[in-house]
Amino acid sequence: MEPKKLKIREAVVVEGKYDKIRLSSLIDGVIVETGGFAIFKDRERMELIRALARTRGIVILTDSDGAGQLIRSRLSSSIPPSQMKNAFIPEMTGKEKRKTAPSRAGTLGVEGMDTEILLRALKRAGVLPQASLAPSGTPITRGDLYELGLTGVSGSKEKRERLLASFGLPRRLSPRNLIEALNAVTNLEQLQKWLQHAG
């Protein structure tokens, strides 16, 4: 039997896809990756993180090396402290299983940490389990966006921009980021209601 995942409200921000994969085995919630140093130039991704910070709060969980601290510093300087929590992992010598050699710093990152260490880091940051995650309901898919006239049809861009503004999300998002952002703040049923009222 698979262990029960920790349900949390905050969005957890990690550096890369392997960190996201590792964390998704432990928590039930939104996990956003920065793409490493790409966050310094990816305005759309930064806007998404800011929107998640406003709507549900974020937890920054980066590696303990210099690169991780630089990314944490960039995020911390862009988001109000009241919307953010910091989770820290210890500096431990080692190598992740998927790698042939240790990292430049010679330390384990988020993806290489034991379950207990990651859960303790989240607990110390003040992340508390939630009885239920908001929003519940049917997740939104790309097909839903098309069927609802939010992509691929005349006037969809304007309709999409009004929708994003009403949910406090960035106006310009790639299709992948759009679905991720909408599913973080609403569900298909709420989206359909919004469209009925918006006309």
Beta strands, then each sheet from edge to edge (+ up, - down):
strand 1: 6-7
strand 2: 11-14
strand 3: 27-28
strand 4: 31-33
strand 5: 58-61
strand 6: 84-87
sheet 1: 1+ 3+
sheet 2: 4+ 2+ 5+ 6+
end
